Amino acid sequence: MKKTLVSALTTVLVVGAASTTFAAANPFSDVPADHWAYDAVSQLAADGVIEGYGDTTFRGQQNITRYEMAQMIAKAMARTDVSALDKALIDKLAAEFSDELGNLGVRVSNLERNADMVKWNGKIEYTYTSRRDKDVSEKDNNDHLLFRLEPTAEVNSNWHVHARLDASTEMDSDASSKDENGNSTDEDKVDLKRVWAQGNYNNFQVKLGKFAQIDDDSIFDTTFSGAEVKFGNKVTFTAGAGRLNVEDVNVSADEKAKTSTFDVKSLFSGDKTANYQYAGLGYADGKFVGGVDYHHLNADKINYLGAKADSNEDTANIWLAKAAYRFDKTNALNGFYANNTSADDYDNAWSAEYDYKGAEAENKGTWGAWAAYRYLGDNTALFSTFDAILAGQKGWEIGTNYTPFKNIIATLRYGNGKDLSSDNKVENLFGRVEFLF
């Protein structure tokens, strides 16, 4: 590389010309005071960006090595009194000489920041479930394997973009690989489950896109497309609105009996989305967390033959109160009560749970256990994610989780109760192993 005074002036530009008057003494014998670059070279030397050679010369016409240029860039990077434009030029030079800067032991912070702008989390998850109706001796076992990626990308200091990508397979699909018409029913699929932009400000948060409205009680954990705003810190107000897939709604056993299959999708045709609005007031301070929520859905009502029913809309208006209290690091209680004021039956859901400790992904050997009683009317627990007592059931649940190795969690749940519509005795077993990365 040719080391001319032009390159020296380029360096002084990236330094930012911190001084408007160059009054530093010239340490170089071969740059006279009447030279056109005298002020720039003198200031660079005063700022410690250039050092010259041991014989007091600058040697402005001599070739410069990439290593020498990296030294000057490293010193320029250490300065804080530079403009945004000059800093951008510094970053560009740092990218060009990143290998040499690395050999110098210099941390190219801006480059590392760019590399960190996209972060990936994910997991591999194996789940086994066994659902049993003890009165009619029916049993449904399932083996499910999930691979999940959750990237987060930084837009700026306030905004980030999030996504969730799931690849899943039913490991026992060979038992039902073809339907009655001989068509393939392969359960392997890859879905973009969620994608949204999120802005975080002081005491204010906004979400836009396709994301999950997740309630602490787990009866409204579902993905919808829309917007959400949240205000406050210790006391919070949250509101959201959008469109929601009604194919995911839980259907009670007596409603399923009116259809030719147990597939909830057979209940809907045409437009499979509902209008969805919600609002909530929450409080969190130390050991106590609580809140009151309201959820509203309305959609075209579909009869069992796939045609629009006599009434134009199917509506849900659900009020919910929830609370949790942690006595110490070991013991905690949580519960909720919800009621759908628009439902004729199965119009309430509630749960009370005691938690002891809990498995921590980062800490090998940690474990936890819990016991709960749940009553989940499925006209209220529309999107329940409880695994041992299901929507449309009531009963006891016990469970435990354990971290045998760092970032590996094993969970086991057992539920014993009754189906709300048939009063049949039910027994559910749930097991899961998660490998987090």
Secondary structure, DSSP 8 states (H G I E B T S, - for coil): -B--HHHHHHHHHHHT---SS-------TTS-TTSTTHHHHHHHHHTTS----TTS---TTSB--HHHHHHHHHHHHT-----HHHHHHHHHHHHHTHHHHHHTT---HHHHHHHTTEEEEEEEEEEEEEEEETTTTEEEEEEEEEEEEEEEEESSSSEEEEEEEEEEEETTGGGGSB-TTS-B----EEEEEEEEEEEEETTEEEEEEEEEE--TTSSB-EEEEEEEEEEESSEEEEEEEEEEEGGG----HHHHTTSSSS-GGGG--S--EEEEEEEEEEEEETTEEEEEEEEEEEEEEE-TTSSEEEEEEEEEEEEEEEEEEE-SSSEEEEEEEEEETT-SSS-EEEEEEEEEE---TTSTT-EEEEEEEEEE-TTT-TB---SSS-TTEEEEEEEEEEEEETTEEEEEEEEEEEETTT--EEEEEEEEEEEE-
